[in-house]
């Protein structure tokens, strides 16, 4: 039996609510940072799998992700939970909303593995720099989210950096446009439907797994023979699948629990890593004129970090004020 009086319970409630909100925010930020670091590692992964092409690495990645995810859900006993979630979807409209963003997801992961080994690494990284800006726009327009002064500064400097780079090159790569133009749609649709990260990812991978197997069997049988006959490739592809599932699930979970504008701004970490990997490990071309554009973008990231620190410090103060009132 509880020993708290009704008055004590009311006074304690704001503390519990604020503490829960802070823990959720910290958890979401931690998941977002972790997923971005893992995506950075995956970006360079395909360079270690030569002579496989970017498309072939993508095919193997999707297949191994599916195997890793199904094995994980079966071993942990969580498969039934996610299948029940899907069984509870009501009607054709809900299933259409579930399946509709899958091609976007697949095309993005193909580009992610293809670009770094085909000279489009820097251009793809630019698309990921634009992606958070688009997420911020979606958050403001669709969900009525408000930006703080520091967030506006972060968006402003990042937008100036991107505009400077576009002005310098007088063009925008198709890879850049595809990332920033379609990826936000995937995240927004998953968020609106309220599908859990793992459930949505399971659907995406299950839909593509048969196509991946048909490709390896009929289109690239020599590739299948190469991989099956090499313990190195088998080990690397298993690792690719496990790392991919972990990266994608943590990223989608972060997108579900964080406000859209916070998640979008946190996503600047990934393109920064992708850019560094593209011009160092992968040897993609970098021009000194890019320093000005990317310097502005990094300045925007600094304002974002300052905003995050300020928000975390404000939570206990807010709780105390609400309690005293």
Secondary structure as UniProt FT lines:
FT   HELIX           6..45
FT   HELIX           46..48
FT   TURN            50..51
FT   HELIX           54..76
FT   HELIX           79..87
FT   HELIX           91..100
FT   HELIX           102..115
FT   TURN            116..119
FT   HELIX           121..143
FT   HELIX           149..169
FT   HELIX           174..193
FT   HELIX           197..214
FT   HELIX           215..219
FT   HELIX           221..228
FT   HELIX           231..257
FT   HELIX           260..266
FT   HELIX           268..279
FT   TURN            280..281
FT   TURN            288..289
FT   HELIX           290..324
//
